[in-house]
């Protein structure tokens, strides 16, 4: 059996890869490593709307209880609510059962420590070592030391009250379209927005266990674009299955992605004196248009590897207040320790209300540079050695010299497949498509087994 933990916890097809037995072991071993040394430890547990959630939650909670840990059961609610309620309930950690934007047959188990942060690599390695080698912890509590399962009363209310405290305006007068993706935010999003004064039009908020992410949510933005135009809404909000990301739409049905949100909210935070270190954190896939926009506003940008965990690491180490990805994972570190779609939504709407501006005008401060992505099939053992090939290296330098600062080349070996991904960004779509195809063909020719 290979590694258990990926970039976002343990994931797999529920009841096949991610079994109840594995969930039990993750609860018992993972919970023990997270809370050892604590007296009567407690951990919060939440899940999204997938049908497999009940099975995995029962097994996971049993594992936690067997390690002497009380489970504070939250039921169905977003991933960021788990991170938030760890602190609100003064727990010693938490677990979210979700596979985010993935199809319903998948599920996952994601741990957080007492600060609401994902586990360190070394902690994950320790847990993996025990489970993959069929080891067990040497702690077997009995009698009153066994953990209990405690149902928390109205955890969604606690999460919404926390979110309300992050803005100081109401949303009266705004018409907002919402696609809940039949996921974990189906209760919180429409209720919170209504309470803040918005007029809400909502779709895909009737989860049945098997319709999560099905032709809806942030991976199908055409749904929210259509609803905005049908209702005449001022903005559209589309969430994924566990609501840790947001894709928005302006009043004209144009997509407002994570890069636009970073531009809008980062600029607003600078104007209010709340942009710590005068810096926004993005990734290597962040559109070059954001770089240009922020530079014009006198704001720095730092780019990390792709993945919200790397964004968060940079934000913590550099004491930055906002960062995120084009995909809609936005972290407002002053408020929460993970991407939070609903928090992002109300921050974005509050800027609209404060400035009394349409979302199209706000997002217009950033001009999107066209991006083209082409895959090259290469030998698996050669996919990380592209810069050792002088011909490829010279071709990349030739393309970047041609762009003269108005375009760029990004090469990324796939983590799981024998592929090298060629991304080129520039002002002219036809030109960058041609150059991406040329470079991808050269890489394939030089690094394949033929």
Secondary structure, DSSP 4 states (H G I P E B T S, - for coil): ---SEETTEEEEEBTTTB-HHHHHHIIIIIHHHHHTT-TT-EEEEEE-S-TTHHHHHHHHHHHHHHTT-EEEEEEE--HHHHHHHHHHTT-S-EEEE--TTS-TTEEEEEEE-TTSPBPPHHHHHHHHHHHHTT---S----GGGS--EEEPTTHHHHHHHHHHTT-SS--TT-EEEEE-TTSTTTTHHHHHHHHTT-EEEEES----SS-TTTT-STT-THHHHHHHHHHT-SEEEEE-TTSS-EEEE-TTS-EE-HHHHHHHHHHHHHHTT--GGGEEEEETTS-HHHHHHHHHTT-EEEEE-SSHHHHHHHHHHHT-SEEE-TTS-EEETTT-SS--HHHHHHHHHHHHHHHT--HHHHHTTSPPPEEEEEEEE--GGGTT-GGG-HHHHHHHHHHHHHHTTS-EEEEEE-SSSSEEEEEEEES-HHHHHHHHHHHHHHHHHHHS--
